[in-house]
Amino acid sequence: MSTRTISILVENHSGTLSRIAGLFSSRGYNISSLTVGETEDASVSRMTIVVAGDDSVIEQVVKQLNRLIDVIKVIDFDNDPIIERELILIRVDSGKGSRHEVVELADIFGASVVHVSASSITLQLASTCDKIDEFIWLIKPFGVKELIRTGKIAMAQPKK
């Protein structure tokens, strides 16, 4: 079973998110990641959903999404090249002995320090999901106090 990224353009109405989430839950499909936000047109929102399943499950999901009234367009990125990003905020223990190492690791990954206290550093990182996973794995030994992930956003790469 693999994961697939699906982008859905929907009319920006109340209840749209719950109808789409309901479609997934009523059929027992698991959503790995879900992000929603307005597009350049305030009347339209883009939902980016990462769902696990084989090709037949994804095909069913796409067909069922296209039947929903508020759905304008469904894009299954399948194997298409995409530009993807995810954002994390992560609060890490940083006693005097480890603060320099935490900041050095953050610099290597391009993370920004957004808050410093006597006992912790809060970092922000926007990157690919794989790089974020790697960063979390490397920063964990310092002691993660809190971690928040946005979920993936994605768009098709423009053709050359």
C-alpha positions in Angstrom: 0.0 0.0 0.0 1.4 3.4 -0.9 0.4 7.0 -0.2 -0.9 9.3 -2.8 -1.3 13.1 -2.8 -4.6 14.5 -4.1 -5.4 18.1 -4.6 -9.0 19.2 -4.6 -10.4 22.6 -5.6 -13.6 23.2 -3.8 -16.2 26.0 -3.4 -15.4 27.9 -0.2 -18.6 27.2 1.7 -19.2 26.0 5.3 -19.6 22.3 5.5 -17.5 21.4 2.5 -14.6 20.1 4.6 -16.9 17.9 6.7 -18.6 16.4 3.6 -15.2 15.5 2.1 -13.9 14.1 5.4 -17.1 12.2 5.8 -16.7 10.6 2.4 -13.3 9.3 3.5 -14.4 8.1 7.0 -17.7 6.5 5.8 -15.7 4.3 3.4 -12.9 3.5 5.9 -10.2 5.4 4.0 -7.4 6.8 6.2 -6.3 10.3 5.6 -2.6 10.6 6.4 -2.5 14.4 6.0 -5.0 17.1 5.3 -4.5 20.8 4.6 -7.0 23.4 3.5 -6.7 27.0 2.5 -8.0 29.7 0.2 -6.6 30.1 -3.2 -5.9 33.2 -5.2 -9.7 33.3 -5.6 -11.4 33.8 -2.1 -14.4 31.8 -3.3 -12.3 28.7 -3.9 -10.2 26.6 -1.4 -7.6 24.0 -2.2 -7.5 20.8 -0.1 -4.4 18.7 -0.2 -5.0 15.2 1.0 -2.5 12.4 1.4 -4.3 9.1 1.5 -3.0 5.6 1.8 -4.3 2.9 -0.6 -3.6 0.9 -3.7 -4.5 2.2 -7.1 -8.0 0.9 -7.0 -8.7 2.6 -3.7 -7.3 5.9 -5.0 -9.3 5.6 -8.2 -12.5 5.1 -6.1 -11.7 8.1 -3.9 -11.2 10.3 -7.0 -14.4 9.2 -8.6 -16.4 9.7 -5.4 -14.8 13.2 -4.8 -15.8 14.2 -8.3 -19.4 13.5 -7.5 -19.6 15.9 -4.6 -21.4 19.1 -5.3 -18.8 21.6 -3.9 -15.9 19.9 -5.7 -14.7 21.9 -8.7 -11.7 19.8 -9.7 -9.8 16.8 -8.4 -6.1 16.3 -9.2 -4.5 13.0 -8.4 -0.8 13.7 -8.7 0.0 10.0 -9.0 3.5 9.9 -10.4 3.5 13.5 -11.7 6.4 15.7 -10.5 5.2 18.0 -7.7 6.5 20.8 -5.6 5.7 19.8 -2.0 6.3 21.5 1.3 5.3 21.0 5.0 5.9 23.3 7.9 6.8 22.3 11.4 7.2 24.2 14.7 9.3 22.2 17.1 10.3 23.1 20.7 13.5 21.5 21.8 15.3 21.2 25.1 18.4 23.4 25.0 20.4 23.5 28.1 23.5 25.6 28.0 25.5 22.6 26.8 23.3 21.7 23.8 22.1 25.1 22.6 24.9 25.5 20.1 24.5 22.0 18.7 20.7 22.5 18.2 21.2 25.8 16.4 23.9 24.3 14.2 21.7 21.4 13.2 18.9 23.9 12.5 21.2 25.9 10.2 22.2 22.8 8.3 18.5 22.1 7.5 17.6 25.7 6.9 15.4 25.9 10.0 14.8 29.3 11.7 14.9 30.0 15.4 11.6 31.7 16.2 11.8 31.7 20.0 14.4 31.2 22.7 13.9 30.7 26.4 16.2 29.7 29.2 15.4 26.0 28.7 14.3 25.6 25.1 14.5 26.7 21.5 11.5 26.8 19.2 12.4 26.2 15.5 10.5 26.6 12.3 11.2 24.5 9.2 9.5 24.5 5.8 10.7 21.7 3.6 9.8 18.5 1.9 8.2 15.8 4.1 11.3 13.6 3.8 13.6 16.4 5.0 11.3 17.2 7.9 11.2 13.5 8.9 15.0 13.4 8.8 15.3 16.7 10.8 13.0 15.3 13.5 14.9 12.1 13.7 18.2 14.0 14.2 16.8 16.5 16.7 15.0 14.0 18.9 18.0 13.1 21.0 18.1 16.7 22.3 14.6 16.3 23.7 11.6 17.3 21.8 9.1 19.1 24.1 6.5 19.9 21.5 6.0 19.3 17.8 3.4 20.6 15.4 3.2 19.7 11.7 0.9 21.3 9.1 0.6 18.5 6.7 1.7 18.5 3.1 0.8 21.1 0.6 1.6 20.4 -3.1 1.2 21.7 -6.6 2.2 20.3 -10.0 5.6 21.3 -11.2 5.4 23.5 -14.3 6.3 21.8 -17.5 9.5 23.2 -19.1 
